Amino acid sequence: MSGLIPIGPQWYELFETFEHTAYRLHVRDTYNAPIERESKEQFVKTGTADLEWFQDWLASIRDATAAGRTFRRVRVVSLPLTDSARYGLWTASFNNEAGEDIRYLARDDAEGLPAFDYWMFDSRTIAKMHFNDEDELVGFELIEDPAEVVELNYQRDAAWHRSITRDAFAARHVV
């Protein structure tokens, strides 16, 4: 493994240069991204929010999928959902409309999956994400060991197999 790399140009380059697939495993119940903080607070109060901050990401998904590249995620969540997970479930509908496939897995059904968040690019580049005590993403490390990469590919397949679509999950768990 390499050392911790701060979020910056090397991080963003991963999303611009992958050739085929980008996959994310979410395992945290709370995320505190400064860029979405105001929107999330609005959502918690009203059930909807301004997503102006989100438009560049959605455009990048649309561009990538139009070029034949895929984005997929599995979100492992605790029940009942935290405010952060409820907000993520709501925003996932916009991701899915843009071409990303976000699926959900209840934590009780996630036994054996990794206990950390990561992005995997083209089944060979793993960016293990690191968060601070305030649940903010602070950096990542590249996992380069071939045995770990193979194991995380297996775990990706297992998570995908056990998960359900965002809409099916929302129908069961949103009141």
N, C-alpha and C positions, 0 to 999 in steps of 0.2 A: 504494500500500500504506500501511496505517496502521502505527504503531509497535507495539512489543512490548507485549502486554497480559498481566499476570500471571494465573496460574490463580486463579480466584475467581468471584464472582457472574456476571460477563459470560460466562465460559466455560460454567458450568452452565446458564445461560439458553438457550444455543444448543440444548441437548438437550431442553429443556422446551417450546420454542416453535416448533420446525420443524413444518411442516404435513404433509408427505408422506414425504420420504425423508432418511435420514442415511446417508452413505457415508464409509468410512474407507479410506485407503490406508496400509498399514504398509510401510516399506522398511528399517527398522533391524533388525539382527540381535540387538540387546540392548536391553531396556527394564528400568529399575530404579525402579519405582514403590514408594515407601516403604510404601504400604498393603498391597502384596502380597509384600513381601520375605520375611517369615517363611514364608508359604505356599509360595512358590517354592523356598526352601531345603529345606523339608520334602519337596516333590515331587522335587527332585533326589536327595535321599537315599533316598526310599522308593517313588517312582512314583505317589504319591497325596498329597493334602493337604487340610487343613481350608479350606473356602471360605466361612466365615462372612462375611469381609470383602466378598465378591462378591455377596451376596444382594440388596442394594439395587439394584445395577446390573441383575441378572437380573429383578427385579420391574419395573423401569422399562421394560425391553425387552418383557416380557409385557404391561404396560399399554399401551405404545405400539402394539404389533402388534394388540392387541384393539381399539384405536381405529382401526385401518386404516393406521397409519404403518409404514414399513419401515426396518429397519437392515440395512445390507450392508457387508461389508469384503472387501478383498483384502489378503492378507499375502504380501509378497515375501520369500522366505527363501533363505538360503544352505544348501547341502548340503555336508557333513553339518550337521544342525540344531544350533544352539547350545542350551545348557540353557534359555535364555530362550525360544527358539522352540519347544522341546519342551514347555515349560510352557504356552505360549500355545496350542499345538495341543491339549493336553489340556483346557484350560479352554474352548476353542472349542466342544467338544461340549456344554457346558452353555449357552453362548450360543445355539447352534443349537436346542437343546431349548426355550429360552425364546422363540424366534421370529426371532432374528437369523440372517442367512445369511453365514457366514464362509467364504471360499474362499482357496485357496492357489495360489501361482505360484512356481516355482523361479527364483532370481535369473538363471540363464542364459537364461531365457525372457522376461525383463522388459526387454529392451533398449528404450530410447526412453521408458520411463516416468519420471515425476518422481523426483528423488533425495531427496525430502523427504516426511515424513508430513503428512497433512492430513485434516481432516473436511470434508465438503461437505454442506450442508443445502439441500434443495429445489432442487438444481442451480444455486444462485445465490449462496450464502454460503459462502465458503471460509475455514477457519481453519487456516492453516499453522502446524504445531506446531514449537516450539523446545525443544531438550534441552541440558542442560549436559554437562560432560565426564564426569560420573558416570552418564550415560544417564537422567537424571531429567527429566521434563517440567517446564519452568519458565515457559512462556508460549506465546502464540500471536499471530499477526498476521492481521488480516482482509485477504484479497485482494479488492480491489474493482474492479480494472481489468477491463472487460468482455472484452477479448481474452484475458486470462489465465484468466478464468472459463470462457470457451468452450473454450479449450485443455485445461483440467483436466477439463471434461465429456467431451471426446473421449478423453483419457487414461483416465478412469474406465471408459468403454465398452470401450476396448482392453484394459485390465487384466481386466475382468470376462469378456470374450470368451476370453482366454487362460488364465484360472484354472480350477481344478477344485475340486470340493466338498471340504470338510474331511475327510469320511470316505474319499473316494477317495485323497486325498493321504496320509492316515494309513495306509491299507492298503499304500501303496507305500513309505513312508519310516519307519515306526516298527517297531523291532525288538523 
